[in-house]
Amino acid sequence: MNKLDNSLGYLDGRLLDEADRFEKRPRKLKLVLLIAACAVLLAVGAAAIGIRYFAPGVGIVDGGIRVLAARDSVMLGDIVIESVMLSDLGDSAELSCWVYRENEITLTPEMISSGETPAELTALRVVVDGREYSYTDASLSTVGFSYYNFSGIPVCEELTLSYLGEEARITLSEASASDYAFIGFGSDSLTLIPISAEKGLYQAELRDDFAAEIAKAADQSSVYAYFAAKDSDGNLSFLDGAAMLFGVDCDSLSGVRPENPAELSEVALLYVDYSFSFRGQNRLPEVKAKLPAEGETFGCSGTLFETDGLRIDAVSVQRNKNGLYIETSFEGGDKFPDELISGFSADARAYVRREDGLHEVCWSDGAPVYRDYESNVDIGLGEGDEIVLRLDSIWMMYSADGTSKTAFEPNLGSAKLK
């Protein structure tokens, strides 16, 4: 398994191979009904325009939001509190805490089989004015960086972090202007702000109007960044992590993080990876189709999704013993970033519409069924029954021609870091 596969964890490396083989035309794709979720990749560079801050729960901002931060790292038990930042939202605050763990937590076979999370990963709490707050979002890593977000806490300049019976008093003060990096690629750009430059932890925000338009129509989006990087001696390493998309609610502020702690001097963007989920979105178009017999394909036509920059149409439904395969086609508009996209797919799902709403088509003992909500019983479907198709997800990847998963060049862009 290559380093990119390792760093992304659940992102199947075959998606990167698919990007290598991707042809922009003809834009017709055969898609499996169920497809693995992906994450996203970004980039950085260096410039200095204006004064910018990272505001937890908000994003990278040009002033306008009061940001408080702890200036020094603190040891708490066997972890290091690398950074604590608070966004003053007026009546409440968002607090983000980045923790570094030097020694890896060993998972026992019992933990692995049961899915139990070690207490060392979940025990961090914030105490303000005697009241304890649990985290609302976290990226729990057994080694290296973990990220914790605390929502709805009081605005404060002093707080206590509690962890496995130990406490550390944290004093916050007005954040000063952050050094940040900037790179433009195509019509897009990325801002990068160091959270812990010594260990290579950054927050990244991508400005991409095309992706933002899709994200605003989705019910969940993810952005993931993968970089090659060099230190001052020219040694090569890799960074990866979640990034923010400007103008869109952010699901994760865990940041872009290195394989190993390092003070970096140059970074190159290798891949930008987006995934958008529409599973809970009720305002999508529906395309009517017929359920084929096993081994048959029925054609269909209709638009599943449309923005100024992209249209996705249903083409056909094929059935085999394992399920349905829905073929789609897509057409890019003026905003479609042909020069950047190296991979694209759109996944649709099949449903039946009844008076009480939509019921997803599933497979039981080799046959199509849907679940009746009132009786909680599976109802069988037969050849020719009407089904409706809805967009389920969009995945796309940006990269330059010839990009490798293990080399600094070629890339979408590179820049020196301060």
C-alpha positions in Angstrom: 0.0 0.0 0.0 1.5 3.4 -1.0 1.8 6.3 1.4 -1.2 8.1 0.0 -3.4 5.0 0.7 -2.0 4.9 4.2 -2.7 8.6 4.9 -6.2 8.6 3.5 -7.1 5.4 5.2 -10.6 4.6 3.9 -10.0 6.2 0.4 -9.5 3.4 -2.0 -6.3 3.9 -3.9 -8.2 2.6 -7.0 -9.9 6.0 -7.1 -6.5 7.5 -7.8 -5.8 4.9 -10.5 -9.2 5.8 -11.9 -8.1 9.4 -12.0 -5.0 8.4 -13.9 -7.1 6.7 -16.5 -9.8 9.3 -16.6 -10.8 10.6 -20.0 -12.7 13.9 -20.2 -14.7 12.8 -23.2 -17.0 11.0 -23.8 -18.5 11.9 -20.5 -20.4 8.7 -19.9 -19.9 6.6 -16.7 -21.2 3.3 -15.5 -21.7 3.5 -11.7 -22.3 1.0 -9.0 -25.3 1.8 -6.9 -23.3 1.8 -3.7 -19.9 3.6 -3.9 -17.4 4.3 -1.1 -17.2 7.8 0.3 -14.2 9.9 -0.5 -12.5 12.8 1.0 -10.7 15.8 -0.6 -7.3 17.3 -1.4 -5.8 20.8 -1.5 -2.8 23.1 -2.0 -0.6 25.9 -0.6 1.8 28.6 -1.5 3.3 31.8 -0.2 2.2 35.5 -0.4 1.1 38.2 2.0 -2.1 40.1 1.3 -4.0 41.6 4.2 -4.4 40.3 7.7 -6.0 36.9 8.1 -7.0 34.7 11.0 -8.3 31.2 11.4 -11.6 31.4 13.2 -12.7 27.9 14.6 -16.2 27.1 13.4 -16.0 29.8 10.8 -13.0 29.5 8.6 -10.2 31.8 7.5 -11.4 35.4 7.8 -10.1 38.9 7.1 -10.9 40.3 10.5 -14.5 40.8 11.6 -14.4 38.0 14.2 -12.6 38.1 17.4 -10.2 35.2 17.8 -8.5 34.3 21.0 -5.6 31.8 21.2 -3.2 30.2 23.7 0.4 31.2 22.8 2.3 28.3 24.3 1.9 24.5 24.1 1.0 22.7 27.4 1.8 19.2 28.6 -1.3 17.4 30.0 -0.7 13.9 31.1 0.9 12.1 28.2 -0.3 14.5 25.5 0.8 17.9 24.4 -1.9 20.6 23.9 -0.4 22.1 20.7 -3.0 24.8 20.0 -6.2 26.2 21.6 -8.2 28.7 19.6 -11.6 30.3 20.3 -14.0 32.2 18.0 -16.1 34.9 19.7 -19.5 34.5 18.1 -21.2 37.0 20.4 -23.5 35.0 22.6 -21.3 31.8 22.5 -18.0 30.6 21.2 -16.4 27.8 19.1 -13.3 26.3 20.7 -10.8 24.1 18.8 -8.0 22.2 20.4 -5.2 20.3 18.7 -3.5 17.6 20.7 -0.2 15.8 19.9 0.4 12.3 21.1 4.0 11.0 20.8 3.4 7.4 21.9 0.9 5.4 20.0 -2.1 3.9 21.9 -2.2 0.2 21.5 -5.6 -1.2 20.6 -6.3 -4.6 22.2 -8.0 -7.4 20.1 -11.1 -6.9 22.2 -11.2 -3.2 21.4 -10.8 -3.9 17.7 -13.5 -6.6 17.6 -16.0 -4.5 19.6 -15.2 -1.1 18.1 -14.5 0.3 21.5 -12.7 3.6 21.6 -9.9 3.9 24.1 -10.6 6.3 27.0 -7.4 8.1 26.2 -8.9 9.4 23.0 -12.3 10.5 24.4 -11.4 11.9 27.9 -10.6 15.5 27.0 -13.0 18.1 28.5 -13.2 21.9 28.7 -14.3 23.5 32.0 -15.5 27.1 32.0 -16.9 28.7 35.2 -17.1 25.3 36.8 -19.2 23.7 34.0 -17.7 20.8 32.0 -18.2 20.6 28.2 -17.7 17.5 26.0 -16.4 17.8 22.5 -18.9 18.0 19.7 -16.5 16.9 16.9 -13.2 15.2 16.9 -10.7 13.3 14.8 -9.4 10.7 17.2 -5.9 9.5 16.3 -4.0 6.8 18.2 -0.7 8.6 17.5 0.2 12.1 16.2 -2.4 14.9 16.0 -6.0 14.6 17.2 -8.5 17.5 16.9 -11.3 18.4 19.2 -14.1 21.0 18.7 -16.3 22.3 21.5 -19.4 24.2 20.4 -21.6 26.5 22.3 -19.3 27.3 25.2 -19.3 30.7 26.9 -16.9 33.4 25.5 -14.0 33.5 27.9 -10.3 34.3 28.2 -9.5 31.6 30.7 -10.5 28.0 30.8 -9.4 24.6 32.1 -8.6 21.5 30.1 -9.3 18.2 31.9 -7.9 14.9 30.9 -7.9 11.6 32.8 -7.8 13.3 36.2 -5.3 16.0 35.3 -6.0 19.6 34.6 -4.2 22.5 32.8 -5.2 26.1 33.1 -5.3 27.8 29.7 -5.1 31.6 29.2 -6.3 33.0 25.9 -5.4 36.3 24.4 -6.2 38.2 21.2 -4.7 36.5 18.2 -2.2 38.4 16.2 -2.0 38.4 12.5 -1.0 35.0 11.2 1.6 34.2 8.7 -0.1 32.5 5.8 0.6 31.0 2.4 -1.4 31.5 -0.8 -1.4 29.7 -4.1 -3.6 30.1 -7.2 -4.2 27.2 -9.6 -6.6 27.5 -12.5 -9.3 29.9 -11.4 -9.0 28.6 -7.8 -6.9 29.6 -4.8 -6.0 28.3 -1.4 -5.0 30.1 1.9 -3.0 28.2 4.4 -2.5 29.3 8.1 0.0 27.6 10.4 -1.5 26.3 13.7 1.8 24.7 14.8 4.4 25.4 12.2 7.1 23.6 14.2 5.2 20.3 13.8 3.7 21.2 10.5 0.0 21.5 11.4 -2.0 23.9 9.2 -5.5 25.0 8.4 -6.3 25.3 4.7 -9.2 27.0 3.0 -10.0 26.5 -0.7 -11.8 29.1 -2.9 -13.4 27.2 -5.7 -16.7 28.6 -7.1 -17.5 25.5 -9.1 -17.1 23.1 -6.1 -18.9 25.5 -3.8 -21.9 25.6 -6.1 -22.2 21.8 -5.9 -21.6 21.8 -2.1 -24.4 24.3 -1.4 -26.8 21.9 -3.1 -25.5 18.8 -1.2 -26.3 17.9 2.3 -22.7 16.9 3.2 -19.4 17.8 1.6 -15.8 16.9 2.3 -12.5 18.4 1.2 -9.2 16.6 1.5 -5.7 17.8 0.8 -2.6 15.8 -0.1 0.8 17.4 -0.5 4.5 16.6 -1.0 6.7 18.8 1.2 10.4 19.6 1.7 12.2 20.7 4.8 15.2 23.1 4.8 17.5 20.2 4.0 15.4 19.1 1.0 14.1 16.0 2.7 10.8 14.8 1.2 7.7 14.1 3.3 4.0 14.2 2.8 1.1 16.0 4.4 -2.6 15.3 4.2 -5.9 16.3 5.9 -9.3 17.9 5.8 -9.6 21.4 4.5 -12.3 24.0 4.3 -14.3 25.2 1.3 -15.0 28.9 1.4 -18.6 29.8 1.7 -19.7 26.2 2.7 -20.3 24.8 6.2 -17.3 22.9 7.3 -17.6 19.3 8.6 -14.1 19.1 9.9 -11.4 21.5 11.1 -8.9 18.8 11.9 -6.4 20.4 9.6 -3.6 19.4 7.2 -1.0 17.4 9.0 2.3 15.7 8.2 3.4 12.1 8.3 6.0 13.1 10.8 6.5 16.4 12.8 8.7 18.7 10.8 9.3 22.4 10.1 8.6 22.7 6.4 10.1 25.1 3.9 8.3 24.2 0.6 5.0 22.5 -0.2 3.5 21.1 -3.4 -0.1 20.3 -4.1 -0.5 16.9 -5.6 -4.2 16.2 -5.4 -7.5 17.9 -4.6 -10.2 15.4 -3.8 -13.9 16.3 -3.3 -16.9 14.3 -2.3 -20.4 15.5 -2.0 -23.3 13.5 -0.6 -27.0 14.1 -1.6 -28.5 11.3 0.4 -30.5 13.5 2.7 -31.3 16.2 0.1 -35.1 16.4 -0.6 -35.1 19.0 -3.3 -33.3 17.0 -6.0 -35.0 16.1 -9.4 -36.3 12.5 -9.8 -36.0 10.5 -13.0 -38.6 7.8 -13.6 -37.5 4.4 -14.8 -38.6 0.7 -15.0 -37.1 -2.1 -13.0 -35.3 -4.5 -15.4 -35.4 -8.3 -15.3 -32.1 -9.9 -14.2 -29.5 -9.6 -17.0 -31.5 -6.8 -18.8 -30.9 -3.1 -19.2 -33.6 -0.4 -19.5 -32.9 3.0 -20.9 -34.1 6.1 -19.2 -33.6 9.8 -19.6 -33.8 12.9 -17.4 -31.7 15.3 -15.4 -30.6 14.3 -11.9 -28.6 17.5 -11.1 -28.0 20.8 -12.7 -26.0 23.9 -11.8 -24.5 26.7 -14.0 -21.3 24.5 -14.3 -22.6 21.0 -14.4 -25.5 18.8 -15.6 -25.8 15.1 -14.7 -28.3 12.9 -16.6 -29.6 9.3 -16.1 -28.9 7.0 -19.0 -29.9 3.5 -18.1 -30.6 1.0 -15.4 -29.0 -2.5 -15.5 -29.8 -5.4 -13.2 -27.8 -8.4 -12.3 -28.0 -10.9 -9.4 -26.1 -8.5 -7.1 -28.1 -5.3 -7.6 -28.7 -2.4 -9.9 -26.2 -0.5 -11.9 -27.2 3.0 -12.9 -25.4 4.6 -15.9 -25.1 8.4 -15.9 -23.7 11.0 -18.2 -22.4 14.5 -17.3 -21.9 17.7 -19.2 -19.7 20.6 -18.0 -20.7 24.2 -18.5 -18.6 27.3 -18.8 -17.4 26.9 -15.1 -16.4 23.3 -15.4 -12.7 23.1 -14.6 -11.5 20.9 -17.5 -7.9 21.9 -17.0 -7.9 20.6 -13.4 -10.2 17.6 -13.2 -8.5 14.2 -13.5 -11.3 12.1 -12.2 -15.1 12.5 -11.9 -18.0 10.2 -11.0 -21.7 10.6 -10.1 -23.6 7.9 -8.2 -27.4 7.5 -8.3 -29.7 5.4 -6.2 -33.0 3.8 -7.0 -36.2 4.2 -4.9 -39.9 3.5 -5.2 -42.3 6.3 -4.4 -45.3 5.6 -2.2 -47.9 7.8 -0.5 -45.8 8.0 2.6 -42.6 9.0 0.7 -39.6 7.4 -0.9 -38.4 3.9 -0.1 -34.9 2.8 -1.1 -34.6 -0.2 -3.4 -32.5 -2.9 -1.6 -31.5 -6.5 -2.3 -32.7 -9.4 -0.2 -31.9 -13.0 -1.2 -31.0 -11.9 -4.7 -34.2 -10.0 -5.3 -35.2 -6.3 -5.2 -37.3 -5.1 -2.3 -38.2 -2.0 -0.4 -39.1 -1.6 3.3 -42.6 -0.7 4.2 -42.2 1.8 7.0 -45.5 1.1 8.8 -45.3 -2.7 8.9 -41.5 -2.8 8.9 -41.8 -5.6 6.3 -39.8 -6.0 3.0 -42.0 -5.7 -0.1 -40.8 -7.5 -3.3 -40.5 -5.7 -6.6 -40.9 -7.2 -10.1 -39.8 -6.5 -13.7 -41.4 -3.4 -15.1 -42.3 -1.8 -11.7 -41.7 1.9 -11.7 -38.7 3.2 -9.8 -37.3 6.7 -9.4 -33.6 7.6 -9.6 -32.0 10.3 -7.5 -28.5 11.6 -7.4 -26.6 10.1 -4.4 -23.0 11.5 -4.6 -20.5 13.3 -6.7 -16.8 12.7 -6.5 -14.1 14.6 -8.4 -10.3 14.9 -8.2 -7.9 17.6 -9.3 -4.3 16.9 -10.3 -1.8 17.7 -12.9 -0.8 15.4 -15.8 1.8 12.9 -14.6 1.4 13.5 -10.9 2.8 10.7 -8.7 1.7 9.8 -5.2 5.3 9.7 -4.0 7.1 12.6 -5.8 7.2 16.4 -5.4 6.8 17.1 -9.1 4.7 17.4 -11.2 2.1 19.1 -9.1 -0.7 21.7 -9.3 1.4 24.3 -7.7 4.2 24.8 -5.1 5.4 27.5 -2.9 7.9 28.4 -0.2 6.7 28.5 3.4 7.8 31.0 6.0 
